[in-house]
């Protein structure tokens, strides 16, 4: 038995950063646009129902919908950059909850040519696609690569990592 081989450590394999964006992340970011359109329609609806009255409640609804729209689009960009999956999942999930409440309260037949069921499905699809395990793992891998560039350390439990090579 050779003494140097007994004490020799294996050289860690350098990991490569995840460069390919998962298809689910791309689909969620693309579906964020129709979800944002839903918010625009809800904001315009608030203006139409106000009949030109400029009381405080209408402006609050408009400001909230504009802020929500900006947050939704920023979250879609953040997902495509590999920074956060939760931002898009939460904002689209909130749109889903709002549209589902409206659908259950008014019924599927009410409204503009089935707009509510379509809005519910699009926002649900955006939420589910943004929260898929492949997307979460890709974002975790990108985050780890940003924090520790070129690191060969293993991931924490629950984070996606390549299997150890011995």
mmCIF file of the C-alpha atoms, coordinates in Angstrom:
data_MODEL
# 
_entry.id   MODEL 
# 
loop_
_atom_site.group_PDB 
_atom_site.id 
_atom_site.type_symbol 
_atom_site.label_atom_id 
_atom_site.label_alt_id 
_atom_site.label_comp_id 
_atom_site.label_asym_id 
_atom_site.label_entity_id 
_atom_site.label_seq_id 
_atom_site.pdbx_PDB_ins_code 
_atom_site.Cartn_x 
_atom_site.Cartn_y 
_atom_site.Cartn_z 
_atom_site.occupancy 
_atom_site.B_iso_or_equiv 
_atom_site.pdbx_formal_charge 
_atom_site.auth_seq_id 
_atom_site.auth_comp_id 
_atom_site.auth_asym_id 
_atom_site.auth_atom_id 
_atom_site.pdbx_PDB_model_num 
ATOM 1   C CA . UNK A 1 1   ? 0.000   0.000  0.000   1.00 0.00 ? 1   UNK A CA 1 
ATOM 2   C CA . UNK A 1 2   ? 1.420   3.303  -1.056  1.00 0.00 ? 2   UNK A CA 1 
ATOM 3   C CA . UNK A 1 3   ? 1.504   5.970  1.675   1.00 0.00 ? 3   UNK A CA 1 
ATOM 4   C CA . UNK A 1 4   ? 0.741   9.004  -0.543  1.00 0.00 ? 4   UNK A CA 1 
ATOM 5   C CA . UNK A 1 5   ? -2.353  7.341  -1.996  1.00 0.00 ? 5   UNK A CA 1 
ATOM 6   C CA . UNK A 1 6   ? -3.639  6.711  1.506   1.00 0.00 ? 6   UNK A CA 1 
ATOM 7   C CA . UNK A 1 7   ? -3.672  10.423 2.332   1.00 0.00 ? 7   UNK A CA 1 
ATOM 8   C CA . UNK A 1 8   ? -4.492  11.804 -1.093  1.00 0.00 ? 8   UNK A CA 1 
ATOM 9   C CA . UNK A 1 9   ? -7.792  13.619 -1.410  1.00 0.00 ? 9   UNK A CA 1 
ATOM 10  C CA . UNK A 1 10  ? -9.926  13.521 -4.459  1.00 0.00 ? 10  UNK A CA 1 
ATOM 11  C CA . UNK A 1 11  ? -10.019 16.736 -6.417  1.00 0.00 ? 11  UNK A CA 1 
ATOM 12  C CA . UNK A 1 12  ? -13.604 18.028 -6.412  1.00 0.00 ? 12  UNK A CA 1 
ATOM 13  C CA . UNK A 1 13  ? -15.258 18.165 -9.790  1.00 0.00 ? 13  UNK A CA 1 
ATOM 14  C CA . UNK A 1 14  ? -16.075 21.720 -10.757 1.00 0.00 ? 14  UNK A CA 1 
ATOM 15  C CA . UNK A 1 15  ? -19.762 22.109 -11.427 1.00 0.00 ? 15  UNK A CA 1 
ATOM 16  C CA . UNK A 1 16  ? -21.005 23.910 -14.462 1.00 0.00 ? 16  UNK A CA 1 
ATOM 17  C CA . UNK A 1 17  ? -23.699 26.553 -14.027 1.00 0.00 ? 17  UNK A CA 1 
ATOM 18  C CA . UNK A 1 18  ? -27.166 25.748 -15.255 1.00 0.00 ? 18  UNK A CA 1 
ATOM 19  C CA . UNK A 1 19  ? -27.446 27.761 -18.438 1.00 0.00 ? 19  UNK A CA 1 
ATOM 20  C CA . UNK A 1 20  ? -30.544 26.279 -20.015 1.00 0.00 ? 20  UNK A CA 1 
ATOM 21  C CA . UNK A 1 21  ? -33.812 27.761 -18.859 1.00 0.00 ? 21  UNK A CA 1 
ATOM 22  C CA . UNK A 1 22  ? -36.391 25.017 -18.220 1.00 0.00 ? 22  UNK A CA 1 
ATOM 23  C CA . UNK A 1 23  ? -39.356 24.988 -20.599 1.00 0.00 ? 23  UNK A CA 1 
ATOM 24  C CA . UNK A 1 24  ? -41.733 25.384 -17.659 1.00 0.00 ? 24  UNK A CA 1 
ATOM 25  C CA . UNK A 1 25  ? -40.041 28.648 -16.642 1.00 0.00 ? 25  UNK A CA 1 
ATOM 26  C CA . UNK A 1 26  ? -40.344 29.997 -20.183 1.00 0.00 ? 26  UNK A CA 1 
ATOM 27  C CA . UNK A 1 27  ? -43.993 28.952 -20.376 1.00 0.00 ? 27  UNK A CA 1 
ATOM 28  C CA . UNK A 1 28  ? -44.754 30.545 -16.982 1.00 0.00 ? 28  UNK A CA 1 
ATOM 29  C CA . UNK A 1 29  ? -43.104 33.805 -18.047 1.00 0.00 ? 29  UNK A CA 1 
ATOM 30  C CA . UNK A 1 30  ? -45.036 33.823 -21.330 1.00 0.00 ? 30  UNK A CA 1 
ATOM 31  C CA . UNK A 1 31  ? -48.311 33.064 -19.522 1.00 0.00 ? 31  UNK A CA 1 
ATOM 32  C CA . UNK A 1 32  ? -47.591 35.955 -17.157 1.00 0.00 ? 32  UNK A CA 1 
ATOM 33  C CA . UNK A 1 33  ? -48.471 38.313 -20.018 1.00 0.00 ? 33  UNK A CA 1 
ATOM 34  C CA . UNK A 1 34  ? -52.109 37.152 -20.345 1.00 0.00 ? 34  UNK A CA 1 
ATOM 35  C CA . UNK A 1 35  ? -52.300 37.130 -16.555 1.00 0.00 ? 35  UNK A CA 1 
ATOM 36  C CA . UNK A 1 36  ? -51.161 40.757 -16.589 1.00 0.00 ? 36  UNK A CA 1 
ATOM 37  C CA . UNK A 1 37  ? -53.826 41.453 -19.204 1.00 0.00 ? 37  UNK A CA 1 
ATOM 38  C CA . UNK A 1 38  ? -56.401 40.112 -16.740 1.00 0.00 ? 38  UNK A CA 1 
ATOM 39  C CA . UNK A 1 39  ? -55.245 42.724 -14.240 1.00 0.00 ? 39  UNK A CA 1 
ATOM 40  C CA . UNK A 1 40  ? -55.585 45.463 -16.842 1.00 0.00 ? 40  UNK A CA 1 
ATOM 41  C CA . UNK A 1 41  ? -59.147 44.373 -17.611 1.00 0.00 ? 41  UNK A CA 1 
ATOM 42  C CA . UNK A 1 42  ? -60.009 44.324 -13.891 1.00 0.00 ? 42  UNK A CA 1 
ATOM 43  C CA . UNK A 1 43  ? -58.588 47.847 -13.506 1.00 0.00 ? 43  UNK A CA 1 
ATOM 44  C CA . UNK A 1 44  ? -60.538 49.131 -16.502 1.00 0.00 ? 44  UNK A CA 1 
ATOM 45  C CA . UNK A 1 45  ? -63.637 47.471 -15.114 1.00 0.00 ? 45  UNK A CA 1 
ATOM 46  C CA . UNK A 1 46  ? -63.181 49.424 -11.903 1.00 0.00 ? 46  UNK A CA 1 
ATOM 47  C CA . UNK A 1 47  ? -63.094 52.640 -13.916 1.00 0.00 ? 47  UNK A CA 1 
ATOM 48  C CA . UNK A 1 48  ? -66.157 51.696 -15.949 1.00 0.00 ? 48  UNK A CA 1 
ATOM 49  C CA . UNK A 1 49  ? -68.203 50.857 -12.877 1.00 0.00 ? 49  UNK A CA 1 
ATOM 50  C CA . UNK A 1 50  ? -67.225 54.140 -11.277 1.00 0.00 ? 50  UNK A CA 1 
ATOM 51  C CA . UNK A 1 51  ? -69.037 56.027 -14.087 1.00 0.00 ? 51  UNK A CA 1 
ATOM 52  C CA . UNK A 1 52  ? -66.555 58.871 -13.995 1.00 0.00 ? 52  UNK A CA 1 
ATOM 53  C CA . UNK A 1 53  ? -66.781 59.424 -10.243 1.00 0.00 ? 53  UNK A CA 1 
ATOM 54  C CA . UNK A 1 54  ? -63.354 60.074 -8.825  1.00 0.00 ? 54  UNK A CA 1 
ATOM 55  C CA . UNK A 1 55  ? -63.865 58.874 -5.295  1.00 0.00 ? 55  UNK A CA 1 
ATOM 56  C CA . UNK A 1 56  ? -61.010 57.341 -3.333  1.00 0.00 ? 56  UNK A CA 1 
ATOM 57  C CA . UNK A 1 57  ? -61.965 53.679 -3.700  1.00 0.00 ? 57  UNK A CA 1 
ATOM 58  C CA . UNK A 1 58  ? -61.659 53.707 -7.498  1.00 0.00 ? 58  UNK A CA 1 
ATOM 59  C CA . UNK A 1 59  ? -58.193 55.221 -7.398  1.00 0.00 ? 59  UNK A CA 1 
ATOM 60  C CA . UNK A 1 60  ? -57.074 52.767 -4.754  1.00 0.00 ? 60  UNK A CA 1 
ATOM 61  C CA . UNK A 1 61  ? -58.242 49.847 -6.914  1.00 0.00 ? 61  UNK A CA 1 
ATOM 62  C CA . UNK A 1 62  ? -56.418 51.331 -9.914  1.00 0.00 ? 62  UNK A CA 1 
ATOM 63  C CA . UNK A 1 63  ? -53.203 51.900 -7.962  1.00 0.00 ? 63  UNK A CA 1 
ATOM 64  C CA . UNK A 1 64  ? -53.311 48.383 -6.571  1.00 0.00 ? 64  UNK A CA 1 
ATOM 65  C CA . UNK A 1 65  ? -53.920 46.868 -10.007 1.00 0.00 ? 65  UNK A CA 1 
ATOM 66  C CA . UNK A 1 66  ? -51.104 48.928 -11.587 1.00 0.00 ? 66  UNK A CA 1 
ATOM 67  C CA . UNK A 1 67  ? -48.712 47.953 -8.801  1.00 0.00 ? 67  UNK A CA 1 
ATOM 68  C CA . UNK A 1 68  ? -49.792 44.336 -9.114  1.00 0.00 ? 68  UNK A CA 1 
ATOM 69  C CA . UNK A 1 69  ? -49.251 44.490 -12.881 1.00 0.00 ? 69  UNK A CA 1 
ATOM 70  C CA . UNK A 1 70  ? -45.741 45.901 -12.435 1.00 0.00 ? 70  UNK A CA 1 
ATOM 71  C CA . UNK A 1 71  ? -44.965 43.263 -9.820  1.00 0.00 ? 71  UNK A CA 1 
ATOM 72  C CA . UNK A 1 72  ? -46.218 40.471 -12.064 1.00 0.00 ? 72  UNK A CA 1 
ATOM 73  C CA . UNK A 1 73  ? -44.094 41.581 -15.014 1.00 0.00 ? 73  UNK A CA 1 
ATOM 74  C CA . UNK A 1 74  ? -41.027 42.097 -12.791 1.00 0.00 ? 74  UNK A CA 1 
ATOM 75  C CA . UNK A 1 75  ? -41.566 38.613 -11.353 1.00 0.00 ? 75  UNK A CA 1 
ATOM 76  C CA . UNK A 1 76  ? -41.678 37.102 -14.851 1.00 0.00 ? 76  UNK A CA 1 
ATOM 77  C CA . UNK A 1 77  ? -38.378 38.784 -15.718 1.00 0.00 ? 77  UNK A CA 1 
ATOM 78  C CA . UNK A 1 78  ? -36.938 37.658 -12.393 1.00 0.00 ? 78  UNK A CA 1 
ATOM 79  C CA . UNK A 1 79  ? -37.916 34.079 -13.172 1.00 0.00 ? 79  UNK A CA 1 
ATOM 80  C CA . UNK A 1 80  ? -36.288 34.174 -16.604 1.00 0.00 ? 80  UNK A CA 1 
ATOM 81  C CA . UNK A 1 81  ? -33.096 35.525 -15.028 1.00 0.00 ? 81  UNK A CA 1 
ATOM 82  C CA . UNK A 1 82  ? -33.129 32.666 -12.532 1.00 0.00 ? 82  UNK A CA 1 
ATOM 83  C CA . UNK A 1 83  ? -33.515 34.881 -9.481  1.00 0.00 ? 83  UNK A CA 1 
ATOM 84  C CA . UNK A 1 84  ? -36.910 33.932 -8.010  1.00 0.00 ? 84  UNK A CA 1 
ATOM 85  C CA . UNK A 1 85  ? -39.674 31.509 -8.798  1.00 0.00 ? 85  UNK A CA 1 
ATOM 86  C CA . UNK A 1 86  ? -41.775 32.413 -5.759  1.00 0.00 ? 86  UNK A CA 1 
ATOM 87  C CA . UNK A 1 87  ? -42.458 35.997 -6.853  1.00 0.00 ? 87  UNK A CA 1 
ATOM 88  C CA . UNK A 1 88  ? -44.260 34.892 -10.016 1.00 0.00 ? 88  UNK A CA 1 
ATOM 89  C CA . UNK A 1 89  ? -45.990 31.969 -8.309  1.00 0.00 ? 89  UNK A CA 1 
ATOM 90  C CA . UNK A 1 90  ? -47.350 34.218 -5.547  1.00 0.00 ? 90  UNK A CA 1 
ATOM 91  C CA . UNK A 1 91  ? -48.493 37.107 -7.747  1.00 0.00 ? 91  UNK A CA 1 
ATOM 92  C CA . UNK A 1 92  ? -50.116 34.815 -10.312 1.00 0.00 ? 92  UNK A CA 1 
ATOM 93  C CA . UNK A 1 93  ? -51.600 32.778 -7.465  1.00 0.00 ? 93  UNK A CA 1 
ATOM 94  C CA . UNK A 1 94  ? -53.186 35.928 -6.056  1.00 0.00 ? 94  UNK A CA 1 
ATOM 95  C CA . UNK A 1 95  ? -54.697 36.692 -9.481  1.00 0.00 ? 95  UNK A CA 1 
ATOM 96  C CA . UNK A 1 96  ? -55.966 33.110 -9.585  1.00 0.00 ? 96  UNK A CA 1 
ATOM 97  C CA . UNK A 1 97  ? -57.599 33.491 -6.163  1.00 0.00 ? 97  UNK A CA 1 
ATOM 98  C CA . UNK A 1 98  ? -59.230 36.768 -7.204  1.00 0.00 ? 98  UNK A CA 1 
ATOM 99  C CA . UNK A 1 99  ? -60.546 35.367 -10.476 1.00 0.00 ? 99  UNK A CA 1 
ATOM 100 C CA . UNK A 1 100 ? -61.700 32.114 -8.870  1.00 0.00 ? 100 UNK A CA 1 
ATOM 101 C CA . UNK A 1 101 ? -63.631 34.108 -6.258  1.00 0.00 ? 101 UNK A CA 1 
ATOM 102 C CA . UNK A 1 102 ? -65.285 36.118 -9.035  1.00 0.00 ? 102 UNK A CA 1 
ATOM 103 C CA . UNK A 1 103 ? -66.048 32.952 -10.997 1.00 0.00 ? 103 UNK A CA 1 
ATOM 104 C CA . UNK A 1 104 ? -67.624 31.181 -8.036  1.00 0.00 ? 104 UNK A CA 1 
ATOM 105 C CA . UNK A 1 105 ? -69.555 34.258 -6.987  1.00 0.00 ? 105 UNK A CA 1 
ATOM 106 C CA . UNK A 1 106 ? -70.981 35.242 -10.397 1.00 0.00 ? 106 UNK A CA 1 
ATOM 107 C CA . UNK A 1 107 ? -70.945 31.931 -12.274 1.00 0.00 ? 107 UNK A CA 1 
ATOM 108 C CA . UNK A 1 108 ? -69.187 30.843 -15.428 1.00 0.00 ? 108 UNK A CA 1 
ATOM 109 C CA . UNK A 1 109 ? -71.817 32.185 -17.812 1.00 0.00 ? 109 UNK A CA 1 
ATOM 110 C CA . UNK A 1 110 ? -71.649 35.761 -16.610 1.00 0.00 ? 110 UNK A CA 1 
ATOM 111 C CA . UNK A 1 111 ? -69.205 38.241 -18.077 1.00 0.00 ? 111 UNK A CA 1 
ATOM 112 C CA . UNK A 1 112 ? -67.530 38.744 -21.416 1.00 0.00 ? 112 UNK A CA 1 
ATOM 113 C CA . UNK A 1 113 ? -67.584 35.598 -23.543 1.00 0.00 ? 113 UNK A CA 1 
ATOM 114 C CA . UNK A 1 114 ? -66.131 33.303 -20.894 1.00 0.00 ? 114 UNK A CA 1 
ATOM 115 C CA . UNK A 1 115 ? -63.434 35.709 -19.758 1.00 0.00 ? 115 UNK A CA 1 
ATOM 116 C CA . UNK A 1 116 ? -63.503 34.539 -16.144 1.00 0.00 ? 116 UNK A CA 1 
ATOM 117 C CA . UNK A 1 117 ? -62.905 30.815 -16.813 1.00 0.00 ? 117 UNK A CA 1 
ATOM 118 C CA . UNK A 1 118 ? -60.095 31.694 -19.205 1.00 0.00 ? 118 UNK A CA 1 
ATOM 119 C CA . UNK A 1 119 ? -58.566 34.082 -16.646 1.00 0.00 ? 119 UNK A CA 1 
ATOM 120 C CA . UNK A 1 120 ? -58.772 31.393 -13.962 1.00 0.00 ? 120 UNK A CA 1 
ATOM 121 C CA . UNK A 1 121 ? -57.091 28.792 -16.188 1.00 0.00 ? 121 UNK A CA 1 
ATOM 122 C CA . UNK A 1 122 ? -54.305 31.099 -17.386 1.00 0.00 ? 122 UNK A CA 1 
ATOM 123 C CA . UNK A 1 123 ? -53.447 32.329 -13.911 1.00 0.00 ? 123 UNK A CA 1 
ATOM 124 C CA . UNK A 1 124 ? -53.577 28.785 -12.511 1.00 0.00 ? 124 UNK A CA 1 
ATOM 125 C CA . UNK A 1 125 ? -51.267 27.528 -15.267 1.00 0.00 ? 125 UNK A CA 1 
ATOM 126 C CA . UNK A 1 126 ? -48.834 30.383 -14.584 1.00 0.00 ? 126 UNK A CA 1 
ATOM 127 C CA . UNK A 1 127 ? -48.795 29.573 -10.876 1.00 0.00 ? 127 UNK A CA 1 
ATOM 128 C CA . UNK A 1 128 ? -48.324 25.836 -11.351 1.00 0.00 ? 128 UNK A CA 1 
ATOM 129 C CA . UNK A 1 129 ? -45.617 26.170 -14.009 1.00 0.00 ? 129 UNK A CA 1 
ATOM 130 C CA . UNK A 1 130 ? -43.640 28.673 -11.929 1.00 0.00 ? 130 UNK A CA 1 
ATOM 131 C CA . UNK A 1 131 ? -43.737 26.360 -8.903  1.00 0.00 ? 131 UNK A CA 1 
ATOM 132 C CA . UNK A 1 132 ? -42.738 23.099 -10.610 1.00 0.00 ? 132 UNK A CA 1 
ATOM 133 C CA . UNK A 1 133 ? -39.797 21.264 -8.996  1.00 0.00 ? 133 UNK A CA 1 
ATOM 134 C CA . UNK A 1 134 ? -37.674 21.600 -12.150 1.00 0.00 ? 134 UNK A CA 1 
ATOM 135 C CA . UNK A 1 135 ? -38.046 25.391 -12.080 1.00 0.00 ? 135 UNK A CA 1 
ATOM 136 C CA . UNK A 1 136 ? -37.387 25.611 -8.345  1.00 0.00 ? 136 UNK A CA 1 
ATOM 137 C CA . UNK A 1 137 ? -34.290 23.446 -8.710  1.00 0.00 ? 137 UNK A CA 1 
ATOM 138 C CA . UNK A 1 138 ? -32.995 25.493 -11.611 1.00 0.00 ? 138 UNK A CA 1 
ATOM 139 C CA . UNK A 1 139 ? -33.448 28.740 -9.666  1.00 0.00 ? 139 UNK A CA 1 
ATOM 140 C CA . UNK A 1 140 ? -31.698 27.201 -6.626  1.00 0.00 ? 140 UNK A CA 1 
ATOM 141 C CA . UNK A 1 141 ? -28.815 26.085 -8.819  1.00 0.00 ? 141 UNK A CA 1 
ATOM 142 C CA . UNK A 1 142 ? -28.510 29.544 -10.399 1.00 0.00 ? 142 UNK A CA 1 
ATOM 143 C CA . UNK A 1 143 ? -28.616 31.162 -6.957  1.00 0.00 ? 143 UNK A CA 1 
ATOM 144 C CA . UNK A 1 144 ? -25.903 28.813 -5.652  1.00 0.00 ? 144 UNK A CA 1 
ATOM 145 C CA . UNK A 1 145 ? -23.744 29.555 -8.687  1.00 0.00 ? 145 UNK A CA 1 
ATOM 146 C CA . UNK A 1 146 ? -24.182 33.299 -8.153  1.00 0.00 ? 146 UNK A CA 1 
ATOM 147 C CA . UNK A 1 147 ? -23.270 33.069 -4.471  1.00 0.00 ? 147 UNK A CA 1 
ATOM 148 C CA . UNK A 1 148 ? -20.365 30.645 -4.848  1.00 0.00 ? 148 UNK A CA 1 
ATOM 149 C CA . UNK A 1 149 ? -19.025 30.919 -8.418  1.00 0.00 ? 149 UNK A CA 1 
ATOM 150 C CA . UNK A 1 150 ? -17.182 27.812 -9.541  1.00 0.00 ? 150 UNK A CA 1 
ATOM 151 C CA . UNK A 1 151 ? -17.790 26.102 -6.226  1.00 0.00 ? 151 UNK A CA 1 
ATOM 152 C CA . UNK A 1 152 ? -17.782 22.354 -6.069  1.00 0.00 ? 152 UNK A CA 1 
ATOM 153 C CA . UNK A 1 153 ? -19.550 22.121 -2.745  1.00 0.00 ? 153 UNK A CA 1 
ATOM 154 C CA . UNK A 1 154 ? -22.564 19.910 -2.531  1.00 0.00 ? 154 UNK A CA 1 
ATOM 155 C CA . UNK A 1 155 ? -26.008 21.340 -2.267  1.00 0.00 ? 155 UNK A CA 1 
ATOM 156 C CA . UNK A 1 156 ? -27.955 21.486 0.961   1.00 0.00 ? 156 UNK A CA 1 
ATOM 157 C CA . UNK A 1 157 ? -30.639 18.852 1.407   1.00 0.00 ? 157 UNK A CA 1 
ATOM 158 C CA . UNK A 1 158 ? -33.614 19.727 -0.739  1.00 0.00 ? 158 UNK A CA 1 
ATOM 159 C CA . UNK A 1 159 ? -31.607 21.632 -3.357  1.00 0.00 ? 159 UNK A CA 1 
ATOM 160 C CA . UNK A 1 160 ? -30.930 20.067 -6.716  1.00 0.00 ? 160 UNK A CA 1 
ATOM 161 C CA . UNK A 1 161 ? -27.402 18.903 -7.299  1.00 0.00 ? 161 UNK A CA 1 
ATOM 162 C CA . UNK A 1 162 ? -25.544 16.464 -9.479  1.00 0.00 ? 162 UNK A CA 1 
ATOM 163 C CA . UNK A 1 163 ? -24.827 13.060 -7.925  1.00 0.00 ? 163 UNK A CA 1 
ATOM 164 C CA . UNK A 1 164 ? -21.409 12.670 -6.318  1.00 0.00 ? 164 UNK A CA 1 
ATOM 165 C CA . UNK A 1 165 ? -18.818 11.032 -8.520  1.00 0.00 ? 165 UNK A CA 1 
ATOM 166 C CA . UNK A 1 166 ? -16.312 8.809  -6.765  1.00 0.00 ? 166 UNK A CA 1 
# 
